[in-house]
């Protein structure tokens, strides 16, 4: 009986520590472009999916050949959501992005789910103002 009580206490403590870690993990992974940050955000149930927007003003920080022999480019972009909250995202593209275009990016924390080029008019006006100032 004493062993069972001790085991339940240990399991309960571990579950509480895991929950606390999952709650605070988004603050620790924010603006980090590492694979670990992306993986943590991807599996964390407290990290919500979000739409953010970016301006393609920056050059790729890295060029490499992908597993299938294709060119790949790594970008770090300053993004904004509709509430004006900013986030730096790191992602790979299989071609160079055209400068001064807008991207609509679906994310889960630091993990880029999808992205596509959009017309200026489809970017919320508040987001456009933030992108022009950054």
C-alpha positions, 0 to 999 in steps of 0.5 A: 500500500505504501509503495502504491501511494509513493508511486502515485505521488511520483506520477502526479508530480511528474504530470504537474511538472509536464503541464507547467512546462507545456504552459510556459514552453511557448514563451521559451520558444517564441522567436526561436528558429531552431528545430527543437522550438518548432517541434515543441510548439507542434506537439504542445496543445496550448500553442494555437494555430495562427495566421500571420503576415510577412513582407518578403524584404529579406534575403535568404540566410542560407541556401542548400540542396534538399534531399531530392536534389532541389534548391532550398532557401532558409528565410527569417521573416518578421511577421505580424498577426491581426492584433499587431503582435510580432513574431520572427519565423524561420522557414524553408522555401524551394525557390527564392522569394520575390522581394516586396511581396506579402506572405500569408503564413499559417503557423502553430507557434514557431512551426510554419504549416503553410504559406502563400503569396497574397495581394497587398489588398488581402493583408489587413491594414493594421498588419500592413502598417506594422510591416511598413514600420519594421 
